[in-house]
Amino acid sequence: MPMPKNKIKKPLTLDELAEYNQEVLFPALEERFATKNDLRQMKEEIKEETRDGVEKLLIKADKILKKMDDKETEEASGLALYKRHDQKLDDHEARIAKLEIKV
C-alpha cells in the first residue's frame, strides 16, 4: 500500500543529522554514560577517601599499639619487682633458717 504524500519524509541530510546528534543524541549519551573526565574525577575521589580511611585506621592502630606497649612495659616492671621480692624472701628465709639453727 503506497504511503500518502503527507507521510512521506524527505531524506535526512548530513547537516540535519549532525544537528540532531549535537542537540539530542550526545546530551542523552552524556546523561547515561560516564565520560573520561567523570571517571578521572571518580578515581581521584576514591583515592582521597581511601587515603582518609587508611589515615584514620593507622591513627587507631597507633593508639592500640601504644596501649599494648604500655601494658608490656608495666608487666615487665611488675615482673622485675616480683623477682626482687622473691629473692629477698628467699634470702630472709635462709637467714631465718640459720638463726633458728643457732638458737
Secondary structure in CASP SS format (residue, H / E / C, confidence):
PFRMAT SS
TARGET T0000
AUTHOR 0000-0000-0000
METHOD secondary structure of the structure
MODEL  1
M C 1.00
P C 1.00
M C 1.00
P C 1.00
K C 1.00
N C 1.00
K C 1.00
I C 1.00
K C 1.00
K C 1.00
P C 1.00
L C 1.00
T C 1.00
L H 1.00
D H 1.00
E H 1.00
L H 1.00
A H 1.00
E H 1.00
Y H 1.00
N H 1.00
Q H 1.00
E H 1.00
V H 1.00
L H 1.00
F H 1.00
P H 1.00
A H 1.00
L H 1.00
E H 1.00
E H 1.00
R H 1.00
F C 1.00
A C 1.00
T C 1.00
K H 1.00
N H 1.00
D H 1.00
L H 1.00
R H 1.00
Q H 1.00
M H 1.00
K H 1.00
E H 1.00
E H 1.00
I H 1.00
K H 1.00
E H 1.00
E H 1.00
T H 1.00
R H 1.00
D H 1.00
G H 1.00
V H 1.00
E H 1.00
K H 1.00
L H 1.00
L H 1.00
I H 1.00
K H 1.00
A H 1.00
D H 1.00
K H 1.00
I H 1.00
L H 1.00
K H 1.00
K H 1.00
M H 1.00
D H 1.00
D H 1.00
K H 1.00
E H 1.00
T H 1.00
E H 1.00
E H 1.00
A H 1.00
S H 1.00
G H 1.00
L H 1.00
A H 1.00
L H 1.00
Y H 1.00
K H 1.00
R H 1.00
H H 1.00
D H 1.00
Q H 1.00
K H 1.00
L H 1.00
D H 1.00
D H 1.00
H H 1.00
E H 1.00
A H 1.00
R H 1.00
I H 1.00
A H 1.00
K H 1.00
L H 1.00
E H 1.00
I H 1.00
K H 1.00
V C 1.00
END
